[in-house]
Amino acid sequence: MNEPRIFIPTRDSGKWISEFLDAYRRAGVEPLYVVDVRSCDRTLSILRDKGAEVVEFRPSADFAEAGMVEFGARRAGTRWVLRLDDDEFPSQALLHWMKDTAKLAGYAAWSISRRELSWRNDALVYSQWPTRIDIADGVHFNGQLRLWEASGVSYIEKIHSCGIEPPSKFGRAPAGICFAHFNNLLRSLPERLEKVRTYAAWDQSLAWRLADESLPELTDSALHSFNSEGVEEFEALALRTRASDAFSDGCLTLEEQRLLAVESQRWMGEVIRAAQGTVARHRAETAAFRAAVPLLGPAIRVIAECYCTAGRLSGSTALQSRGAALWNLSRER
């Protein structure tokens, strides 16, 4: 097989796995499923009843990167592989783009933009949380290293990673090439919170730093800057797999509230400092951010506010000036 193979690590996904497999087949794709042998529901039997290609694996810990990613990549049987989770789905543009493997050959791995889907007022939207914006080399939104040469990368067993060691140089898929994350649609808030707590048992700081992905109801909606553009193709699948909207305002403990605030703010600060370094290296701050504005949309104003706030708190006039410049750029659209 010349085209990249999609492989999917999965555990206890029986509530939605059938609908996702049907959607793959409608798109002309037959993925390889790597099923955690510890699954307690009907995931394995559903896949087998539907004639899916399945292999079983026992990971060393409670996350897919604990061996399942490497095992699936090597069992896929193709030079290139695309790793997706059981609650993710590729856009048609991604499926079409990755078929041209000649374009992929310049790098051992490629980063692809992921859309974190949610329902807001019965509209399907995705989050534009500021820390997901990478301007290290042009503008890349919420990039995930998911497409790689199976034998051309080093594998790692680290939670909240992509399962591979990021190469020193990797490709970034063009704008519009993306896949969607259905986590917030498939699971109720209590279920997602329990998932964050499970991850926190392995790495507390990292789990709460990235909790905005799984807990949009409990984080600042203005910072999410929800956008519906470009996710229409996922709506039919989203409606077929929609979970209940269980919600509780008091579901976080006081310590969890503190961790969520502290770790997310710390991460925001790190992203801002990294952006400063990029700007300094390229010596073209205004031009770089002006190029970013059409891609970021309302999120550019959120970043501007972050710069201004950081500047006020730290007393840095440079940060405040940068925030003002970004705000002015956002008004040029």
C-alpha positions as CSV (number, residue, x, y, z in Angstrom):
1,M,0.0,0.0,0.0
2,N,1.4,3.4,-1.0
3,E,-1.1,5.7,0.8
4,P,-0.8,6.4,4.5
5,R,-2.8,4.0,6.7
6,I,-5.0,5.3,9.5
7,F,-4.6,3.4,12.7
8,I,-6.7,4.1,15.9
9,P,-5.8,3.1,19.4
10,T,-9.0,2.5,21.4
11,R,-10.5,1.5,24.7
12,D,-14.1,1.4,25.9
13,S,-15.4,3.3,22.9
14,G,-18.4,1.1,22.4
15,K,-20.9,4.0,22.6
16,W,-19.7,5.6,19.4
17,I,-17.1,3.3,17.6
18,S,-19.7,1.9,15.2
19,E,-20.8,5.3,14.0
20,F,-17.2,6.4,13.5
21,L,-16.4,3.2,11.5
22,D,-19.4,3.7,9.3
23,A,-18.3,7.3,8.7
24,Y,-14.8,6.1,7.7
25,R,-16.3,3.6,5.3
26,R,-18.5,6.2,3.7
27,A,-15.2,8.2,3.1
28,G,-13.6,5.1,1.5
29,V,-11.3,4.4,4.5
30,E,-10.7,1.1,6.3
31,P,-8.7,1.9,9.5
32,L,-6.7,-0.4,11.6
33,Y,-8.0,-0.5,15.2
34,V,-5.6,-1.2,18.1
35,V,-7.8,-2.3,21.0
36,D,-6.7,-2.2,24.6
37,V,-7.2,-5.7,26.0
38,R,-8.5,-4.1,29.2
39,S,-11.6,-2.7,27.5
40,C,-14.6,-3.4,29.7
41,D,-17.4,-2.7,27.1
42,R,-18.3,-4.1,23.7
43,T,-15.7,-2.2,21.7
44,L,-13.9,-5.4,20.5
45,S,-17.0,-7.3,19.7
46,I,-18.6,-4.4,17.8
47,L,-15.6,-4.0,15.6
48,R,-15.3,-7.7,14.9
49,D,-19.1,-8.0,14.2
50,K,-18.6,-5.2,11.6
51,G,-15.6,-6.9,10.0
52,A,-13.1,-4.2,11.0
53,E,-9.4,-5.0,11.0
54,V,-8.5,-5.3,14.6
55,V,-5.3,-6.1,16.6
56,E,-5.2,-6.3,20.4
57,F,-2.6,-4.8,22.7
58,R,-1.9,-4.4,26.4
59,P,-0.3,-1.0,27.1
60,S,2.0,-0.3,30.0
61,A,-0.2,2.5,31.4
62,D,-3.7,4.1,31.1
63,F,-3.0,6.1,28.0
64,A,-2.5,5.2,24.3
65,E,1.1,6.5,24.1
66,A,2.1,3.7,26.5
67,G,3.0,1.4,23.7
68,M,-0.2,1.3,21.6
69,V,1.0,4.0,19.2
70,E,4.3,2.3,18.3
71,F,2.6,-1.1,18.0
72,G,-0.2,0.3,15.8
73,A,2.3,2.2,13.5
74,R,4.4,-0.9,13.0
75,R,1.4,-3.2,12.4
76,A,-0.2,-0.8,9.8
77,G,2.0,-2.2,7.1
78,T,2.6,1.0,5.2
79,R,5.5,3.4,5.0
80,W,3.4,6.4,6.2
81,V,0.8,6.2,9.0
82,L,-1.8,8.6,10.4
83,R,-2.6,8.1,14.0
84,L,-6.0,9.2,15.1
85,D,-7.8,8.6,18.4
86,D,-11.2,6.8,18.6
87,D,-12.9,10.2,19.2
88,E,-11.3,12.0,16.2
89,F,-12.1,12.1,12.5
90,P,-10.3,13.5,9.5
91,S,-11.5,16.2,7.1
92,Q,-12.0,15.3,3.5
93,A,-9.3,17.8,2.7
94,L,-6.8,15.8,4.9
95,L,-7.7,12.5,3.4
96,H,-7.2,13.9,-0.1
97,W,-4.0,15.8,0.8
98,M,-2.1,12.9,2.4
99,K,-2.6,10.6,-0.6
100,D,0.2,12.5,-2.5
101,T,3.1,10.8,-0.6
102,A,5.6,12.5,-2.9
103,K,4.8,15.8,-1.1
104,L,5.4,14.2,2.3
105,A,8.9,12.9,1.6
106,G,10.7,16.1,2.7
107,Y,10.0,15.3,6.4
108,A,9.8,12.2,8.6
109,A,6.7,13.6,10.3
110,W,3.9,16.2,9.7
111,S,1.9,18.3,12.1
112,I,-1.8,18.6,11.3
113,S,-4.3,21.1,12.8
114,R,-6.9,19.8,15.2
115,R,-10.3,21.3,15.8
116,E,-11.6,20.9,19.4
117,L,-15.4,20.7,18.8
118,S,-18.1,21.8,21.1
119,W,-21.8,22.6,21.0
120,R,-22.7,26.3,21.7
121,N,-26.4,27.3,21.4
122,D,-26.9,24.2,19.2
123,A,-24.2,25.3,16.8
124,L,-21.1,23.2,16.2
125,V,-18.0,25.3,16.9
126,Y,-14.3,24.8,17.7
127,S,-12.1,26.5,20.2
128,Q,-9.4,29.1,19.4
129,W,-7.8,29.1,22.8
130,P,-4.7,31.3,22.5
131,T,-2.1,28.7,23.5
132,R,-3.0,26.5,20.5
133,I,-1.6,29.1,18.1
134,D,2.0,28.4,16.9
135,I,3.8,31.2,15.0
136,A,7.2,29.5,15.1
137,D,7.2,29.0,11.3
138,G,4.4,31.0,9.8
139,V,1.1,30.3,11.5
140,H,0.0,26.8,12.5
141,F,-3.2,26.3,14.6
142,N,-3.3,23.6,17.2
143,G,-0.8,21.4,15.4
144,Q,-0.5,17.8,16.3
145,L,2.3,15.4,15.0
146,R,0.1,12.7,13.7
147,L,1.4,11.8,10.2
148,W,4.8,10.1,10.0
149,E,7.0,7.4,8.5
150,A,6.5,4.4,10.7
151,S,10.2,3.5,10.7
152,G,11.5,7.0,10.5
153,V,10.7,8.4,14.0
154,S,11.6,7.5,17.6
155,Y,8.7,6.4,19.7
156,I,8.1,7.7,23.3
157,E,5.7,6.6,26.1
158,K,4.6,10.0,27.5
159,I,1.1,11.1,28.4
160,H,-0.3,14.1,26.4
161,S,2.2,13.5,23.6
162,C,1.7,12.2,20.1
163,G,3.6,9.1,20.9
164,I,6.7,10.1,18.9
165,E,9.7,12.3,19.7
166,P,9.3,15.5,17.7
167,P,12.0,15.6,15.0
168,S,14.2,18.7,14.9
169,K,12.4,19.6,11.6
170,F,8.9,18.5,10.6
171,G,6.3,19.6,8.1
172,R,3.2,21.5,8.8
173,A,0.1,20.7,6.7
174,P,-1.3,23.6,4.7
175,A,-4.1,25.8,6.2
176,G,-7.5,24.0,5.9
177,I,-6.0,20.5,6.3
178,C,-7.4,19.4,9.7
179,F,-9.0,16.7,11.8
180,A,-11.7,17.1,14.4
181,H,-11.7,16.1,18.1
182,F,-15.2,15.0,19.3
183,N,-14.3,14.5,23.0
184,N,-16.5,17.3,24.2
185,L,-19.4,16.0,22.2
186,L,-19.2,12.3,23.0
187,R,-18.6,12.5,26.7
188,S,-20.6,14.3,29.4
189,L,-18.8,16.9,31.6
190,P,-18.4,14.5,34.6
191,E,-16.9,11.9,32.2
192,R,-14.4,14.4,30.8
193,L,-13.5,15.7,34.3
194,E,-12.8,12.1,35.4
195,K,-10.5,11.7,32.3
196,V,-8.5,14.9,33.3
197,R,-8.2,13.5,36.9
198,T,-6.8,10.2,35.5
199,Y,-4.2,12.1,33.5
200,A,-3.4,14.2,36.5
201,A,-2.5,11.1,38.5
202,W,0.4,10.7,36.0
203,D,1.3,14.4,35.5
204,Q,-0.7,16.9,37.5
205,S,0.8,20.0,36.0
206,L,0.4,18.9,32.4
207,A,-3.1,17.6,32.9
208,W,-4.5,20.9,34.3
209,R,-2.4,23.0,31.9
210,L,-4.3,21.5,29.0
211,A,-7.7,21.1,30.7
212,D,-9.3,23.8,28.6
213,E,-9.4,21.2,25.8
214,S,-11.7,18.9,27.8
215,L,-13.5,21.4,30.1
216,P,-14.6,24.3,27.9
217,E,-17.7,24.9,30.2
218,L,-15.4,25.5,33.1
219,T,-13.0,27.9,31.4
220,D,-13.3,31.4,29.9
221,S,-15.5,31.4,26.9
222,A,-14.0,34.7,25.7
223,L,-10.6,33.0,25.5
224,H,-12.0,30.1,23.6
225,S,-13.3,32.6,20.9
226,F,-15.5,29.8,19.5
227,N,-15.7,29.7,15.7
228,S,-18.0,27.6,13.4
229,E,-16.2,28.2,10.1
230,G,-15.0,25.0,8.4
231,V,-16.5,22.4,10.7
232,E,-19.8,21.9,8.9
233,E,-18.7,18.6,7.4
234,F,-18.5,17.1,10.9
235,E,-22.0,18.1,11.9
236,A,-23.8,14.9,10.8
237,L,-21.4,12.7,12.7
238,A,-21.6,15.0,15.7
239,L,-25.4,14.8,15.8
240,R,-25.4,11.0,15.6
241,T,-23.0,10.7,18.5
242,R,-24.1,13.6,20.8
243,A,-24.0,12.8,24.5
244,S,-26.1,14.3,27.3
245,D,-25.3,17.8,28.4
246,A,-24.8,16.9,32.1
247,F,-23.4,19.9,33.9
248,S,-22.5,20.9,37.5
249,D,-21.1,24.2,38.6
250,G,-19.6,22.8,41.7
251,C,-17.8,19.8,40.1
252,L,-14.2,21.0,40.7
253,T,-12.6,20.9,44.2
254,L,-11.0,24.1,45.5
255,E,-7.6,22.5,44.8
256,E,-8.6,21.7,41.2
257,Q,-9.8,25.2,40.7
258,R,-6.4,26.5,41.9
259,L,-4.5,24.1,39.6
260,L,-6.6,24.9,36.6
261,A,-6.1,28.7,37.1
262,V,-2.3,28.5,37.9
263,E,-1.3,25.9,35.3
264,S,-3.3,27.4,32.5
265,Q,-1.9,30.9,33.2
266,R,1.6,29.6,33.5
267,W,1.3,27.9,30.1
268,M,-0.2,31.1,28.6
269,G,2.9,32.9,29.9
270,E,5.2,30.4,28.3
271,V,3.5,30.6,25.0
272,I,3.7,34.4,25.1
273,R,7.4,34.3,25.8
274,A,8.0,31.8,23.0
275,A,6.1,34.1,20.6
276,Q,8.4,37.0,21.7
277,G,11.4,34.9,20.9
278,T,10.1,34.1,17.5
279,V,9.3,37.7,16.8
280,A,12.8,38.8,17.9
281,R,14.5,36.1,15.6
282,H,12.6,37.1,12.5
283,R,12.8,40.9,13.2
284,A,9.5,41.3,11.5
285,E,6.9,41.4,14.2
286,T,4.3,43.5,12.5
287,A,4.5,41.6,9.2
288,A,4.4,38.3,11.0
289,F,1.3,39.1,13.0
290,R,-0.4,40.8,10.1
291,A,0.0,37.5,8.1
292,A,-1.6,35.7,11.1
293,V,-4.7,37.9,11.4
294,P,-6.7,36.3,8.5
295,L,-6.1,32.8,9.9
296,L,-6.7,33.6,13.6
297,G,-9.8,35.7,13.3
298,P,-11.2,36.8,16.7
299,A,-8.4,34.9,18.5
300,I,-5.9,37.6,17.6
301,R,-7.7,40.0,19.9
302,V,-7.5,37.5,22.7
303,I,-3.7,37.3,22.2
304,A,-3.6,41.1,22.2
305,E,-5.5,41.2,25.5
306,C,-3.1,38.6,27.0
307,Y,-0.1,40.7,26.0
308,C,-1.7,43.8,27.5
309,T,-2.6,42.0,30.7
310,A,0.8,40.5,31.1
311,G,2.4,43.9,30.5
312,R,0.3,45.5,33.2
313,L,1.0,42.8,35.7
314,S,4.7,42.8,35.0
315,G,5.1,46.5,34.4
316,S,6.5,45.8,31.0
317,T,5.8,48.6,28.6
318,A,7.2,46.5,25.8
319,L,4.5,43.8,26.3
320,Q,1.8,46.5,26.5
321,S,3.0,48.0,23.3
322,R,3.0,44.7,21.6
323,G,-0.6,44.1,22.7
324,A,-1.7,47.5,21.4
325,A,0.0,46.8,18.1
326,L,-1.9,43.4,17.8
327,W,-5.2,45.0,18.7
328,N,-4.7,47.6,16.0
329,L,-3.9,44.9,13.5
330,S,-7.1,43.0,14.5
331,R,-9.1,46.1,13.6
332,E,-7.6,46.2,10.1
333,R,-9.5,43.1,9.1
